[in-house]
Amino acid sequence: MRRSEVAYMRIKDALQHAGLEPGEPLSEPQLSKMLGISRTPVREALQQLAQEGLVQVIPGRAVTVASRSVQDVLDVIHMRSLLEPELARLAAESASEKQRKTFSDTMNDMETALRDDDYNAWSKADVIFHDTMSKACPNPLLGETVVMLRNRVHHLAKTDSRHNPARLAACTAEHRRIVDALLARSGKGAEEAMRDHLNILRESMFNKLMYGQ
């Protein structure tokens, strides 16, 4: 594996699970030292993450964790609501047995993490679940697009759930409904469950960003 790919995977994992806040600066020299990788692969990784919307690069100034306006977030969730229910439908109909086992395992991990109040474990299981669903989609472009969109607001949705136990419990129940439909090979059920989940997410994020609720 190329060093830039290693840097990309490790920085992306930190962005998704280490509790970094929007607007927080990312030091290229510090990342290079922490990863034990020269600055050139780190710079290439940051450029790829910027293309995916996870970081913002200000030429000649800084690299920061991406921040989003309320409208940016709502626009992304709108796009997800158009595409992700179809992805769920196709995944329900096309997933391999190995992928279905991953759906089941990650759902169990999320429910265990909820009971243990272990948000980091919950978040990691959630990422694996969504990545597996995207890979199960027989349309690779659709799967890649949904992952890219999700990455753009993942840190904000994560912050909302981390500090809102009721929302995290509800989100877990919403995922259970999606997984049950995926395991039952119910394309329609998975599509409807995903659409309902995203509608609730949109309302939750709007209230969080506008009113701090």
C-alpha positions in Angstrom: 0.0 0.0 0.0 1.3 3.4 -0.9 2.3 5.8 1.9 -0.3 8.4 0.8 -3.0 5.7 1.0 -1.9 4.8 4.6 -1.9 8.5 5.5 -5.3 8.9 3.9 -6.9 6.0 5.8 -5.4 7.0 9.2 -6.3 10.7 8.9 -9.8 9.8 7.7 -10.2 7.5 10.7 -9.2 10.2 13.0 -11.6 12.7 11.4 -14.4 10.3 11.8 -13.7 9.0 15.3 -11.3 11.2 17.2 -13.8 14.0 18.2 -12.1 16.7 16.0 -14.3 19.8 15.8 -15.2 21.7 12.5 -12.7 24.4 11.9 -10.0 22.7 14.0 -6.6 23.2 12.3 -4.6 20.2 11.0 -0.9 20.6 11.1 0.9 18.9 8.1 4.2 18.6 10.0 2.5 17.2 13.1 0.5 14.7 11.1 3.7 13.6 9.4 5.5 13.1 12.7 2.5 11.3 14.3 2.2 8.9 11.3 5.9 8.5 10.8 5.4 9.4 7.1 7.1 12.1 5.1 5.1 15.3 4.4 4.5 14.6 0.7 2.2 11.6 1.2 0.5 13.5 4.0 -0.1 16.4 1.7 -1.5 14.1 -1.0 -3.8 12.4 1.6 -5.1 15.8 2.7 -5.8 16.8 -0.9 -7.9 13.7 -1.4 -9.7 14.3 1.8 -10.4 17.9 0.7 -11.9 16.5 -2.6 -14.2 14.4 -0.4 -15.2 17.3 1.7 -13.7 16.1 5.0 -11.1 18.9 5.2 -10.8 22.4 3.9 -7.5 23.6 2.4 -6.9 27.3 2.5 -4.0 27.9 0.1 -0.9 29.3 1.8 -2.7 29.4 5.1 -4.0 26.3 6.8 -5.8 22.9 6.6 -8.8 22.6 8.9 -11.5 20.1 9.6 -14.3 21.0 7.2 -17.1 23.2 8.6 -20.5 23.5 7.1 -23.2 26.2 7.0 -26.8 25.1 7.9 -27.6 25.3 4.2 -24.6 23.1 3.3 -25.7 20.4 5.7 -29.4 20.5 4.5 -28.3 20.4 0.9 -26.2 17.3 1.5 -29.0 15.5 3.5 -31.3 16.4 0.6 -29.0 14.8 -1.9 -28.7 11.7 0.4 -32.5 11.5 0.7 -32.7 11.3 -3.1 -30.0 8.7 -3.6 -29.6 6.6 -0.4 -33.0 5.0 -0.3 -32.4 3.7 -3.8 -28.9 2.4 -2.7 -30.6 0.6 0.2 -33.1 -1.0 -2.1 -30.4 -2.2 -4.4 -28.2 -3.4 -1.6 -31.1 -5.4 -0.1 -31.6 -7.2 -3.4 -27.9 -7.7 -4.3 -25.8 -8.0 -1.1 -23.7 -11.2 -0.8 -24.1 -13.5 2.2 -20.8 -12.1 3.6 -22.1 -8.6 3.3 -25.4 -9.6 5.0 -23.4 -11.1 7.9 -21.5 -7.8 8.2 -24.9 -5.9 8.3 -26.0 -8.2 11.2 -22.6 -8.1 13.0 -22.3 -4.3 12.9 -25.9 -3.8 14.0 -25.2 -6.0 17.0 -22.1 -4.0 17.7 -24.0 -0.7 17.5 -26.6 -2.0 20.0 -23.9 -3.3 22.3 -22.1 0.0 22.2 -25.3 1.8 22.9 -25.9 -0.3 26.1 -22.2 0.3 27.1 -22.3 4.0 26.4 -19.3 3.6 24.1 -19.9 6.1 21.3 -16.6 5.5 19.6 -17.4 1.8 19.1 -20.9 2.8 17.9 -19.4 5.2 15.4 -16.9 2.7 14.0 -19.7 0.1 13.5 -21.8 2.7 11.8 -19.1 3.5 9.4 -18.5 -0.1 8.5 -22.3 -0.7 8.1 -22.7 2.2 5.6 -19.5 1.4 3.7 -20.6 -2.2 3.3 -24.0 -1.1 2.1 -22.4 1.1 -0.5 -20.2 -1.7 -1.7 -23.2 -4.0 -1.9 -24.8 -1.7 -4.3 -24.5 -3.1 -7.9 -24.0 0.5 -9.2 -20.5 1.5 -8.0 -21.0 5.1 -8.9 -24.1 5.4 -6.7 -22.3 3.7 -3.8 -19.2 6.0 -4.1 -21.4 9.1 -4.4 -23.4 8.3 -1.3 -20.2 7.6 0.7 -18.8 11.0 -0.4 -22.0 12.8 0.6 -22.1 11.1 3.9 -18.5 12.0 4.6 -19.2 15.7 4.1 -21.5 15.9 7.1 -20.5 12.8 9.1 -18.6 14.8 11.8 -21.7 17.0 12.4 -24.1 14.1 12.6 -21.6 12.4 15.0 -21.4 15.5 17.2 -25.2 15.6 17.4 -25.5 11.9 18.4 -22.5 11.9 20.8 -24.1 14.5 23.0 -27.7 13.4 22.6 -28.3 10.0 24.2 -32.0 10.0 23.1 -31.0 10.7 19.5 -28.4 8.0 19.6 -30.9 5.5 20.9 -33.4 6.5 18.2 -30.8 6.4 15.5 -29.8 2.9 16.6 -33.5 1.8 16.3 -33.7 3.4 12.8 -30.6 1.4 11.7 -32.1 -1.8 13.1 -35.2 -1.3 10.9 -32.9 -0.8 7.9 -30.8 -3.9 8.7 -33.9 -6.1 9.3 -35.1 -5.1 5.8 -31.6 -5.7 4.3 -31.5 -9.2 5.9 -35.0 -10.0 4.7 -34.0 -9.0 1.1 -36.8 -6.5 1.2 -35.8 -3.8 -1.3 -39.0 -1.8 -0.6 -38.6 -2.1 3.1 -35.0 -1.0 3.1 -35.8 1.9 0.8 -38.6 3.1 3.1 -36.6 2.6 6.3 -33.7 4.6 4.9 -35.9 7.4 3.7 -37.5 7.6 7.2 -34.1 7.7 8.8 -32.9 10.5 6.6 -36.0 12.5 7.2 -35.5 12.2 10.9 -31.8 13.1 10.5 -32.6 16.2 8.6 -35.0 17.4 11.3 -32.6 16.6 14.0 -29.7 18.4 12.3 -31.8 21.4 11.5 -32.8 21.8 15.2 -29.2 21.2 16.3 -27.7 23.8 14.0 -30.5 26.4 14.3 -31.5 26.1 17.9 -28.9 24.0 19.6 -31.5 21.4 20.5 
